[in-house]
Amino acid sequence: MRFLVVWAGVVLVSGLVLAKLHAEEIPDLKDPKVITTGHELYLEKQCAHCHGEDGRGGVNLAQRTLDAKGVFTSIADGRERNGIRMPEWRGVLSDKQIWEATAYVLSISQASNKAAN
Protein backbone atom coordinates (compact mmCIF):
# COMPACT_ATOMS: atom_id res chain seq x y z
CA MET A 1 0.00 0.00 0.00
CA ARG A 2 2.80 2.41 0.91
CA PHE A 3 4.46 1.73 -2.45
CA LEU A 4 1.24 2.66 -4.27
CA VAL A 5 0.96 5.95 -2.38
CA VAL A 6 4.58 6.83 -3.15
CA TRP A 7 4.16 5.78 -6.78
CA ALA A 8 0.97 7.86 -7.12
CA GLY A 9 2.84 10.85 -5.65
CA VAL A 10 5.68 10.46 -8.13
CA VAL A 11 3.22 10.24 -11.03
CA LEU A 12 1.34 13.31 -9.80
CA VAL A 13 4.49 15.42 -9.36
CA SER A 14 5.84 14.30 -12.75
CA GLY A 15 2.55 15.19 -14.39
CA LEU A 16 2.53 18.63 -12.79
CA VAL A 17 6.10 19.30 -13.92
CA LEU A 18 5.33 18.21 -17.48
CA ALA A 19 2.11 20.21 -17.54
CA LYS A 20 3.99 23.29 -16.37
CA LEU A 21 6.65 22.79 -19.04
CA HIS A 22 4.04 22.45 -21.75
CA ALA A 23 2.02 25.40 -20.49
CA GLU A 24 4.91 27.80 -20.80
CA GLU A 25 6.16 29.23 -23.99
CA ILE A 26 9.51 27.72 -24.88
CA PRO A 27 11.77 30.12 -26.79
CA ASP A 28 13.71 29.08 -29.88
CA LEU A 29 16.63 27.34 -28.19
CA LYS A 30 18.79 27.70 -31.29
CA ASP A 31 18.30 31.47 -31.58
CA PRO A 32 21.75 33.08 -31.18
CA LYS A 33 20.25 35.91 -29.09
CA VAL A 34 18.66 33.43 -26.68
CA ILE A 35 21.94 31.48 -26.46
CA THR A 36 23.93 34.69 -25.83
CA THR A 37 21.54 35.78 -23.10
CA GLY A 38 21.80 32.32 -21.59
CA HIS A 39 25.60 32.52 -21.63
CA GLU A 40 25.44 35.88 -19.84
CA LEU A 41 23.19 34.33 -17.16
CA TYR A 42 25.53 31.33 -16.94
CA LEU A 43 28.45 33.63 -16.16
CA GLU A 44 26.45 36.02 -13.95
CA LYS A 45 25.05 33.23 -11.76
CA GLN A 46 28.47 31.60 -11.29
CA CYS A 47 27.64 28.41 -13.19
CA ALA A 48 31.22 28.54 -14.43
CA HIS A 49 32.39 27.87 -10.87
CA CYS A 50 31.50 24.17 -11.32
CA HIS A 51 31.12 23.85 -15.08
CA GLY A 52 33.95 26.08 -16.32
CA GLU A 53 33.56 29.25 -18.38
CA ASP A 54 32.96 27.25 -21.54
CA GLY A 55 31.20 24.29 -19.90
CA ARG A 56 34.29 22.12 -20.04
CA GLY A 57 35.18 22.47 -16.36
CA GLY A 58 34.90 19.98 -13.47
CA VAL A 59 31.26 19.08 -14.08
CA ASN A 60 31.72 19.02 -17.83
CA LEU A 61 28.63 19.87 -19.88
CA ALA A 62 30.32 19.75 -23.27
CA GLN A 63 30.91 16.00 -23.17
CA ARG A 64 27.29 15.14 -22.51
CA THR A 65 24.34 14.49 -24.73
CA LEU A 66 21.59 16.56 -23.16
CA ASP A 67 17.91 17.16 -23.82
CA ALA A 68 16.07 20.44 -23.34
CA LYS A 69 13.55 19.26 -20.75
CA GLY A 70 16.24 17.53 -18.70
CA VAL A 71 18.46 20.61 -18.68
CA PHE A 72 15.52 22.89 -17.83
CA THR A 73 14.48 20.63 -14.94
CA SER A 74 18.05 20.36 -13.62
CA ILE A 75 18.47 24.15 -13.63
CA ALA A 76 15.00 24.80 -12.20
CA ASP A 77 14.92 22.14 -9.52
CA GLY A 78 18.61 21.42 -8.97
CA ARG A 79 20.05 17.95 -8.77
CA GLU A 80 22.47 15.85 -6.82
CA ARG A 81 24.78 13.26 -8.25
CA ASN A 82 27.84 11.57 -6.80
CA GLY A 83 27.69 13.83 -3.76
CA ILE A 84 27.73 17.02 -5.85
CA ARG A 85 24.68 19.22 -5.39
CA MET A 86 23.56 21.73 -8.00
CA PRO A 87 21.27 24.33 -6.42
CA GLU A 88 17.76 24.95 -7.71
CA TRP A 89 17.23 28.19 -9.57
CA ARG A 90 13.43 28.24 -9.67
CA GLY A 91 12.42 31.29 -7.68
CA VAL A 92 15.73 33.00 -8.47
CA LEU A 93 15.41 32.94 -12.24
CA SER A 94 12.22 33.25 -14.26
CA ASP A 95 11.21 30.35 -16.49
CA LYS A 96 12.26 32.50 -19.46
CA GLN A 97 15.74 32.91 -17.96
CA ILE A 98 15.96 29.18 -17.22
CA TRP A 99 15.11 28.46 -20.86
CA GLU A 100 17.80 30.94 -21.95
CA ALA A 101 20.36 29.18 -19.76
CA THR A 102 19.10 25.88 -21.16
CA ALA A 103 19.70 27.19 -24.69
CA TYR A 104 23.31 28.02 -23.82
CA VAL A 105 23.95 24.65 -22.17
CA LEU A 106 22.48 22.83 -25.16
CA SER A 107 24.64 24.93 -27.50
CA ILE A 108 27.79 23.57 -25.85
CA SER A 109 26.61 20.00 -25.28
CA GLN A 110 27.91 17.04 -27.21
CA ALA A 111 24.72 16.71 -29.27
CA SER A 112 25.10 20.28 -30.44
CA ASN A 113 28.77 19.75 -31.24
CA LYS A 114 27.98 16.62 -33.26
CA ALA A 115 25.34 18.49 -35.23
CA ALA A 116 27.84 21.20 -36.09
CA ASN A 117 30.38 18.70 -37.44
MODELLER restraints for C-alpha pairs under 7 A, 6 or more apart:
rsr = mdl.restraints
at = mdl.atoms
rsr.add(forms.Gaussian(group=physical.xy_distance, feature=features.Distance(at['CA:26:A'], at['CA:99:A']), mean=6.93, stdev=0.5))
rsr.add(forms.Gaussian(group=physical.xy_distance, feature=features.Distance(at['CA:29:A'], at['CA:35:A']), mean=6.95, stdev=0.5))
rsr.add(forms.Gaussian(group=physical.xy_distance, feature=features.Distance(at['CA:29:A'], at['CA:103:A']), mean=4.65, stdev=0.5))
rsr.add(forms.Gaussian(group=physical.xy_distance, feature=features.Distance(at['CA:30:A'], at['CA:103:A']), mean=6.68, stdev=0.5))
rsr.add(forms.Gaussian(group=physical.xy_distance, feature=features.Distance(at['CA:34:A'], at['CA:100:A']), mean=5.41, stdev=0.5))
rsr.add(forms.Gaussian(group=physical.xy_distance, feature=features.Distance(at['CA:34:A'], at['CA:103:A']), mean=6.63, stdev=0.5))
rsr.add(forms.Gaussian(group=physical.xy_distance, feature=features.Distance(at['CA:35:A'], at['CA:100:A']), mean=6.14, stdev=0.5))
rsr.add(forms.Gaussian(group=physical.xy_distance, feature=features.Distance(at['CA:35:A'], at['CA:103:A']), mean=5.15, stdev=0.5))
rsr.add(forms.Gaussian(group=physical.xy_distance, feature=features.Distance(at['CA:35:A'], at['CA:104:A']), mean=4.56, stdev=0.5))
rsr.add(forms.Gaussian(group=physical.xy_distance, feature=features.Distance(at['CA:36:A'], at['CA:104:A']), mean=6.99, stdev=0.5))
rsr.add(forms.Gaussian(group=physical.xy_distance, feature=features.Distance(at['CA:37:A'], at['CA:100:A']), mean=6.23, stdev=0.5))
rsr.add(forms.Gaussian(group=physical.xy_distance, feature=features.Distance(at['CA:38:A'], at['CA:100:A']), mean=4.25, stdev=0.5))
rsr.add(forms.Gaussian(group=physical.xy_distance, feature=features.Distance(at['CA:38:A'], at['CA:101:A']), mean=3.90, stdev=0.5))
rsr.add(forms.Gaussian(group=physical.xy_distance, feature=features.Distance(at['CA:38:A'], at['CA:102:A']), mean=7.00, stdev=0.5))
rsr.add(forms.Gaussian(group=physical.xy_distance, feature=features.Distance(at['CA:38:A'], at['CA:103:A']), mean=6.35, stdev=0.5))
rsr.add(forms.Gaussian(group=physical.xy_distance, feature=features.Distance(at['CA:38:A'], at['CA:104:A']), mean=5.07, stdev=0.5))
rsr.add(forms.Gaussian(group=physical.xy_distance, feature=features.Distance(at['CA:39:A'], at['CA:101:A']), mean=6.48, stdev=0.5))
rsr.add(forms.Gaussian(group=physical.xy_distance, feature=features.Distance(at['CA:39:A'], at['CA:104:A']), mean=5.50, stdev=0.5))
rsr.add(forms.Gaussian(group=physical.xy_distance, feature=features.Distance(at['CA:41:A'], at['CA:101:A']), mean=6.42, stdev=0.5))
rsr.add(forms.Gaussian(group=physical.xy_distance, feature=features.Distance(at['CA:42:A'], at['CA:48:A']), mean=6.82, stdev=0.5))
rsr.add(forms.Gaussian(group=physical.xy_distance, feature=features.Distance(at['CA:42:A'], at['CA:101:A']), mean=6.27, stdev=0.5))
rsr.add(forms.Gaussian(group=physical.xy_distance, feature=features.Distance(at['CA:48:A'], at['CA:55:A']), mean=6.93, stdev=0.5))
rsr.add(forms.Gaussian(group=physical.xy_distance, feature=features.Distance(at['CA:50:A'], at['CA:57:A']), mean=6.47, stdev=0.5))
rsr.add(forms.Gaussian(group=physical.xy_distance, feature=features.Distance(at['CA:50:A'], at['CA:58:A']), mean=5.81, stdev=0.5))
rsr.add(forms.Gaussian(group=physical.xy_distance, feature=features.Distance(at['CA:50:A'], at['CA:59:A']), mean=5.79, stdev=0.5))
rsr.add(forms.Gaussian(group=physical.xy_distance, feature=features.Distance(at['CA:51:A'], at['CA:57:A']), mean=4.48, stdev=0.5))
rsr.add(forms.Gaussian(group=physical.xy_distance, feature=features.Distance(at['CA:51:A'], at['CA:58:A']), mean=5.65, stdev=0.5))
rsr.add(forms.Gaussian(group=physical.xy_distance, feature=features.Distance(at['CA:51:A'], at['CA:59:A']), mean=4.87, stdev=0.5))
rsr.add(forms.Gaussian(group=physical.xy_distance, feature=features.Distance(at['CA:51:A'], at['CA:60:A']), mean=5.59, stdev=0.5))
rsr.add(forms.Gaussian(group=physical.xy_distance, feature=features.Distance(at['CA:51:A'], at['CA:61:A']), mean=6.71, stdev=0.5))
rsr.add(forms.Gaussian(group=physical.xy_distance, feature=features.Distance(at['CA:52:A'], at['CA:58:A']), mean=6.81, stdev=0.5))
rsr.add(forms.Gaussian(group=physical.xy_distance, feature=features.Distance(at['CA:55:A'], at['CA:61:A']), mean=5.11, stdev=0.5))
rsr.add(forms.Gaussian(group=physical.xy_distance, feature=features.Distance(at['CA:55:A'], at['CA:62:A']), mean=5.71, stdev=0.5))
rsr.add(forms.Gaussian(group=physical.xy_distance, feature=features.Distance(at['CA:55:A'], at['CA:108:A']), mean=6.89, stdev=0.5))
rsr.add(forms.Gaussian(group=physical.xy_distance, feature=features.Distance(at['CA:56:A'], at['CA:62:A']), mean=5.64, stdev=0.5))
rsr.add(forms.Gaussian(group=physical.xy_distance, feature=features.Distance(at['CA:61:A'], at['CA:109:A']), mean=5.77, stdev=0.5))
rsr.add(forms.Gaussian(group=physical.xy_distance, feature=features.Distance(at['CA:62:A'], at['CA:108:A']), mean=5.26, stdev=0.5))
rsr.add(forms.Gaussian(group=physical.xy_distance, feature=features.Distance(at['CA:62:A'], at['CA:109:A']), mean=4.23, stdev=0.5))
rsr.add(forms.Gaussian(group=physical.xy_distance, feature=features.Distance(at['CA:62:A'], at['CA:110:A']), mean=5.36, stdev=0.5))
rsr.add(forms.Gaussian(group=physical.xy_distance, feature=features.Distance(at['CA:63:A'], at['CA:109:A']), mean=6.25, stdev=0.5))
rsr.add(forms.Gaussian(group=physical.xy_distance, feature=features.Distance(at['CA:63:A'], at['CA:110:A']), mean=5.14, stdev=0.5))
rsr.add(forms.Gaussian(group=physical.xy_distance, feature=features.Distance(at['CA:64:A'], at['CA:109:A']), mean=5.64, stdev=0.5))
rsr.add(forms.Gaussian(group=physical.xy_distance, feature=features.Distance(at['CA:64:A'], at['CA:110:A']), mean=5.11, stdev=0.5))
rsr.add(forms.Gaussian(group=physical.xy_distance, feature=features.Distance(at['CA:65:A'], at['CA:109:A']), mean=5.99, stdev=0.5))
rsr.add(forms.Gaussian(group=physical.xy_distance, feature=features.Distance(at['CA:65:A'], at['CA:110:A']), mean=5.04, stdev=0.5))
rsr.add(forms.Gaussian(group=physical.xy_distance, feature=features.Distance(at['CA:65:A'], at['CA:111:A']), mean=5.06, stdev=0.5))
rsr.add(forms.Gaussian(group=physical.xy_distance, feature=features.Distance(at['CA:66:A'], at['CA:106:A']), mean=6.64, stdev=0.5))
rsr.add(forms.Gaussian(group=physical.xy_distance, feature=features.Distance(at['CA:66:A'], at['CA:109:A']), mean=6.44, stdev=0.5))
rsr.add(forms.Gaussian(group=physical.xy_distance, feature=features.Distance(at['CA:66:A'], at['CA:111:A']), mean=6.86, stdev=0.5))
rsr.add(forms.Gaussian(group=physical.xy_distance, feature=features.Distance(at['CA:68:A'], at['CA:102:A']), mean=6.59, stdev=0.5))
rsr.add(forms.Gaussian(group=physical.xy_distance, feature=features.Distance(at['CA:71:A'], at['CA:102:A']), mean=5.86, stdev=0.5))
rsr.add(forms.Gaussian(group=physical.xy_distance, feature=features.Distance(at['CA:72:A'], at['CA:98:A']), mean=6.34, stdev=0.5))
rsr.add(forms.Gaussian(group=physical.xy_distance, feature=features.Distance(at['CA:72:A'], at['CA:99:A']), mean=6.35, stdev=0.5))
rsr.add(forms.Gaussian(group=physical.xy_distance, feature=features.Distance(at['CA:72:A'], at['CA:102:A']), mean=5.73, stdev=0.5))
rsr.add(forms.Gaussian(group=physical.xy_distance, feature=features.Distance(at['CA:75:A'], at['CA:88:A']), mean=6.01, stdev=0.5))
rsr.add(forms.Gaussian(group=physical.xy_distance, feature=features.Distance(at['CA:75:A'], at['CA:89:A']), mean=5.87, stdev=0.5))
rsr.add(forms.Gaussian(group=physical.xy_distance, feature=features.Distance(at['CA:75:A'], at['CA:98:A']), mean=6.68, stdev=0.5))
rsr.add(forms.Gaussian(group=physical.xy_distance, feature=features.Distance(at['CA:76:A'], at['CA:88:A']), mean=5.28, stdev=0.5))
rsr.add(forms.Gaussian(group=physical.xy_distance, feature=features.Distance(at['CA:76:A'], at['CA:89:A']), mean=4.84, stdev=0.5))
rsr.add(forms.Gaussian(group=physical.xy_distance, feature=features.Distance(at['CA:76:A'], at['CA:90:A']), mean=4.55, stdev=0.5))
rsr.add(forms.Gaussian(group=physical.xy_distance, feature=features.Distance(at['CA:76:A'], at['CA:98:A']), mean=6.73, stdev=0.5))
rsr.add(forms.Gaussian(group=physical.xy_distance, feature=features.Distance(at['CA:77:A'], at['CA:88:A']), mean=4.38, stdev=0.5))
rsr.add(forms.Gaussian(group=physical.xy_distance, feature=features.Distance(at['CA:77:A'], at['CA:89:A']), mean=6.48, stdev=0.5))
rsr.add(forms.Gaussian(group=physical.xy_distance, feature=features.Distance(at['CA:77:A'], at['CA:90:A']), mean=6.28, stdev=0.5))
rsr.add(forms.Gaussian(group=physical.xy_distance, feature=features.Distance(at['CA:78:A'], at['CA:86:A']), mean=5.06, stdev=0.5))
rsr.add(forms.Gaussian(group=physical.xy_distance, feature=features.Distance(at['CA:78:A'], at['CA:87:A']), mean=4.70, stdev=0.5))
rsr.add(forms.Gaussian(group=physical.xy_distance, feature=features.Distance(at['CA:78:A'], at['CA:88:A']), mean=3.84, stdev=0.5))
rsr.add(forms.Gaussian(group=physical.xy_distance, feature=features.Distance(at['CA:78:A'], at['CA:89:A']), mean=6.94, stdev=0.5))
rsr.add(forms.Gaussian(group=physical.xy_distance, feature=features.Distance(at['CA:79:A'], at['CA:85:A']), mean=5.87, stdev=0.5))
rsr.add(forms.Gaussian(group=physical.xy_distance, feature=features.Distance(at['CA:79:A'], at['CA:86:A']), mean=5.22, stdev=0.5))
rsr.add(forms.Gaussian(group=physical.xy_distance, feature=features.Distance(at['CA:79:A'], at['CA:87:A']), mean=6.91, stdev=0.5))
rsr.add(forms.Gaussian(group=physical.xy_distance, feature=features.Distance(at['CA:80:A'], at['CA:86:A']), mean=6.09, stdev=0.5))
rsr.add(forms.Gaussian(group=physical.xy_distance, feature=features.Distance(at['CA:106:A'], at['CA:112:A']), mean=6.42, stdev=0.5))
